[in-house]
Amino acid sequence: MAGGFVIAAPHSGSGKTTITLGLLRALRRAGHAVQSAKAGPDFIDPAFHSAATGGTCVNLDPWAMREDLILHLAAERDKLLVVEGMMGLFDGGADGRGSAADLAQMLGLPVVLVVDAARQSHSIAALVAGFRDHRDNLKMAGVILNKVGSSRHEMMLREALANIDMPVLGCVLRDDRLQQKSRHLGLVQAREHSDLEGFLDGAADVMNDSVDLHALLQLPRSMRGEVSTDVSSLPPLGQRISVARDDAFAFLYPHLLAGWRSLGAEIHFFSPLNNEVPQADCDAVYLPGGYPELHGAKLAENHEFKDGLKLAAGRGALVYGECGGYMVLGEALIDADGQGHQMAKLLPLITSFGKPKLHLGYRRATPLQALPFAPMGKVLMAHEFHYSTIVRQADSLALFSAQDARGEDLGPCGMVSGNVAGSYLHLIDQT
């Protein structure tokens, strides 16, 4: 294998996503074959990765995924694997597992630490030494200094790091052009960026000028090699699956679709925002998460889409919604302005952003109802991240019994009504 490295940081907001995107585009422009990956349960960053490389970005989640699945997804031979970590280097689930450091050790890859140096000089040595020495069996290859104020500031930082024998692989000056817009779940989606190609090329130019790409390519390139060629995550929803995909339904994991295809399922896409309907012969419909609350009025007026869901359910197809898709299967969705929008009315559920409340964390989900993708007796690994709340729901069968990462009982979640089901959980893998 070509090996690779993990780009991590001491904390969120250090700039590792922008650094990663610039490096991916710069390496691609230089003619290197690159496979990108994002650690953890992220939907936004992988789309930017894909735009930067022209290929698919995979999620590698050491908390929610089995180790053999991670090794399988990471095993793109003859390509340099560049993994962007999540949060801080040692931050994972609430139980402390599943960090970028855990992933680096699992894959046998070195860590490149992106450090926001805007408000420090010589103290950076203590910070970096602490991260380097926290685990004996974790290899830190060097640092990329970000948001450096001046050449004098850079000199002080380099002197401090030289005293602890830490290589400086790059020094990126403060640059407003590298800032990206954000919203409540993170960055705006890649497809919503007004000049994504210009942004990526600009970031690549900065990395070419600021980072020693040759030094990055010379890092130890070993990677664990025992890889199973027959690994999938969850069973498919059906044999012929219609998947909603557009700006309102963009949060889906590529490894799920790839796994379903490997098991013989046919995948077809349709756009609810364009008032499209599921395939007439599908036996399952999948509405993934996204930002339906930003498109509530449009979805409410797209009657052909909603009628298509009802027709699919009426002829026996499994209709499954996840997070945003779950809300759309309900009776109504109330947006942040208090405006109600009529949804598909396939589940007795009304959700609202009127009083936002963060629901966040890994989940273990035990199926309470037997469904193709949720076999009884299996524990499913999932993640929950949303600000909406349930303001009204009728009695119905619960879909899962959930626990958080620490094993604390969260009670029943989701619902099933005939062959229509959904929950707020983003399913990732099974035990």
GIZI-V618922 format. One record per residue. PHI is phi as a letter, one per 30 degrees, with the letter a starting at -180 (none if undefined). OMEGA is omega in whole degrees, -180 to 180 (* if undefined). NEAR is the number of other ideal C-beta (glycine too) atoms within 10 Angstrom. Layout:
PHI_OMEGA_NEAR ; PHI_OMEGA_NEAR
This chain:
none_-178_19 ; d_-179_15 ; i_-179_17 ; l_-180_26 ; a_179_26 ; c_176_28 ; c_-176_24 ; b_-178_29 ; a_176_29 ; d_-178_20 ; a_175_12 ; d_179_12 ; i_-180_11 ; d_180_22 ; j_-175_21 ; d_179_28 ; d_179_25 ; d_177_24 ; d_-179_25 ; d_-179_26 ; d_179_27 ; d_179_27 ; d_180_27 ; d_-180_31 ; d_180_26 ; d_179_24 ; d_178_22 ; d_-179_18 ; d_179_14 ; d_175_13 ; j_-180_6 ; d_177_15 ; d_-173_14 ; b_169_23 ; c_-180_24 ; c_177_30 ; b_176_24 ; b_178_24 ; d_174_28 ; i_-173_25 ; d_-175_24 ; c_176_21 ; c_-173_22 ; d_-175_18 ; e_-179_23 ; e_178_20 ; d_175_21 ; d_176_27 ; e_-178_26 ; d_177_17 ; d_-178_20 ; d_-175_30 ; c_-173_21 ; i_180_10 ; b_-179_17 ; d_173_16 ; c_179_24 ; c_171_24 ; d_175_23 ; b_-171_25 ; c_-176_28 ; d_174_23 ; d_-169_23 ; c_-177_28 ; c_171_26 ; d_-177_16 ; d_-178_11 ; d_175_13 ; d_178_21 ; d_-180_26 ; d_178_20 ; d_-178_21 ; d_-178_22 ; d_-170_22 ; d_174_20 ; c_-174_19 ; d_176_10 ; i_174_8 ; b_176_18 ; d_-180_21 ; d_177_23 ; c_-175_25 ; c_173_26 ; c_179_29 ; d_178_29 ; b_178_24 ; h_176_19 ; d_-173_18 ; e_-176_26 ; c_180_17 ; d_178_19 ; b_177_23 ; d_-178_21 ; d_178_15 ; d_178_12 ; i_-180_13 ; c_170_13 ; i_-179_23 ; d_174_23 ; d_177_27 ; d_177_25 ; e_-179_19 ; d_179_27 ; e_179_25 ; d_179_18 ; d_-178_16 ; d_-177_26 ; i_-177_15 ; c_176_25 ; d_-179_19 ; c_169_26 ; c_-173_30 ; c_174_25 ; d_-176_27 ; c_173_25 ; d_-174_18 ; c_-171_26 ; d_-172_14 ; b_178_8 ; a_174_16 ; b_-175_16 ; d_179_12 ; d_-179_12 ; d_-179_21 ; d_180_18 ; d_179_11 ; d_-176_16 ; d_179_23 ; d_178_17 ; d_178_10 ; d_180_22 ; d_-171_19 ; c_-176_11 ; d_176_12 ; b_-177_15 ; d_-174_5 ; c_176_6 ; c_-177_19 ; c_174_17 ; c_-173_23 ; d_-178_19 ; l_-178_21 ; b_167_26 ; c_-179_27 ; d_-177_26 ; c_178_24 ; h_178_18 ; d_-171_24 ; d_-174_14 ; a_177_10 ; d_177_9 ; d_176_10 ; e_179_19 ; e_-179_18 ; d_-180_13 ; d_180_16 ; d_-179_25 ; d_178_15 ; d_-179_12 ; d_-178_21 ; d_175_21 ; d_180_12 ; d_177_10 ; c_178_13 ; h_178_8 ; c_179_21 ; d_172_14 ; c_-176_19 ; c_179_22 ; a_179_24 ; b_-175_21 ; c_179_24 ; d_176_17 ; e_-176_15 ; a_-177_15 ; d_-180_5 ; d_-179_11 ; c_180_20 ; d_178_11 ; b_178_14 ; d_-179_9 ; b_173_10 ; b_-165_12 ; d_177_12 ; c_180_17 ; k_-179_14 ; d_169_17 ; d_-177_16 ; d_-178_19 ; e_-176_20 ; d_179_11 ; c_-177_15 ; d_-174_18 ; d_179_8 ; b_-175_9 ; d_-179_17 ; d_178_11 ; d_178_11 ; d_-178_23 ; d_179_24 ; d_177_16 ; d_178_16 ; d_178_25 ; d_177_21 ; d_179_15 ; d_-180_20 ; d_178_26 ; e_-179_15 ; d_-167_12 ; c_-174_19 ; c_178_22 ; d_-178_16 ; d_179_16 ; d_180_9 ; d_178_15 ; d_-178_23 ; d_179_13 ; c_179_10 ; d_177_20 ; e_-170_12 ; c_178_15 ; d_176_14 ; a_-179_18 ; e_-171_17 ; c_-177_10 ; d_-172_7 ; b_174_16 ; d_179_10 ; c_-176_7 ; b_-178_7 ; b_173_19 ; b_-177_18 ; c_-178_24 ; c_173_22 ; e_-180_17 ; d_178_24 ; d_-179_26 ; a_178_20 ; d_179_15 ; b_-171_18 ; c_172_25 ; c_-175_29 ; c_175_23 ; d_179_27 ; b_173_22 ; a_-176_16 ; d_180_17 ; d_-175_25 ; b_-174_29 ; c_-173_20 ; c_175_22 ; b_-177_20 ; d_178_23 ; e_-177_14 ; d_177_24 ; d_-180_24 ; d_179_20 ; d_179_17 ; d_178_21 ; d_179_25 ; d_-179_14 ; d_178_14 ; c_173_12 ; j_-179_8 ; d_174_18 ; c_-178_16 ; c_175_18 ; b_-178_14 ; c_173_16 ; b_-176_20 ; c_174_16 ; e_-180_29 ; d_175_18 ; c_178_11 ; i_177_17 ; d_-176_18 ; b_176_20 ; d_176_27 ; e_-176_21 ; d_-177_11 ; c_-179_12 ; d_174_25 ; c_175_21 ; a_176_25 ; b_-178_29 ; c_173_28 ; c_-179_29 ; d_180_24 ; d_180_24 ; l_-179_28 ; b_180_19 ; d_-179_29 ; d_178_24 ; d_-177_17 ; b_-174_22 ; e_-178_25 ; d_-180_11 ; d_179_17 ; d_-179_24 ; d_-177_18 ; d_-180_12 ; d_-173_19 ; d_179_10 ; d_176_11 ; d_-177_22 ; d_177_22 ; d_177_13 ; d_175_22 ; d_-179_26 ; d_178_14 ; d_179_13 ; d_179_24 ; d_-178_20 ; d_178_11 ; c_171_12 ; j_178_9 ; d_173_24 ; d_177_21 ; c_-174_28 ; b_179_29 ; b_-176_31 ; b_179_25 ; h_179_26 ; e_177_28 ; d_176_27 ; d_180_29 ; d_-179_33 ; d_177_32 ; d_-179_26 ; d_-178_23 ; d_-177_18 ; a_175_18 ; b_180_25 ; c_-176_21 ; d_-175_18 ; d_178_16 ; d_180_9 ; i_-179_10 ; d_179_13 ; d_-180_15 ; b_-178_19 ; d_-179_15 ; c_-169_24 ; d_179_25 ; i_176_14 ; c_175_23 ; b_-179_26 ; d_-168_14 ; b_171_26 ; b_-179_19 ; c_-173_25 ; b_170_22 ; c_-177_22 ; d_176_15 ; b_-173_12 ; e_176_12 ; b_-176_10 ; d_171_11 ; c_-169_14 ; b_171_11 ; k_175_17 ; d_-180_25 ; b_165_25 ; c_-174_19 ; c_176_24 ; c_-179_15 ; d_174_21 ; c_177_17 ; b_-179_14 ; d_176_10 ; b_-176_18 ; e_-177_15 ; c_-176_22 ; b_-178_25 ; d_178_13 ; d_180_10 ; j_177_7 ; c_171_14 ; c_-179_15 ; c_179_23 ; c_-171_23 ; b_177_24 ; b_179_23 ; b_179_21 ; a_179_19 ; a_180_23 ; c_-179_16 ; d_178_24 ; b_175_15 ; d_-179_15 ; c_176_13 ; a_174_12 ; a_177_14 ; d_177_11 ; d_178_6 ; a_178_16 ; d_176_13 ; d_-178_16 ; d_-176_23 ; b_161_28 ; c_-170_17 ; c_170_24 ; b_175_17 ; d_-175_17 ; d_-180_20 ; c_178_11 ; i_180_9 ; d_-176_9 ; d_177_9 ; c_178_16 ; i_-180_9 ; d_177_15 ; b_-178_20 ; i_179_27 ; a_178_25 ; b_174_22 ; b_-175_17 ; i_179_14 ; c_174_19 ; c_-176_22 ; b_176_27 ; a_176_26 ; a_176_26 ; d_-173_25 ; d_170_26 ; c_-178_23 ; d_-176_22 ; b_-175_24 ; a_175_23 ; b_179_22 ; d_*_9
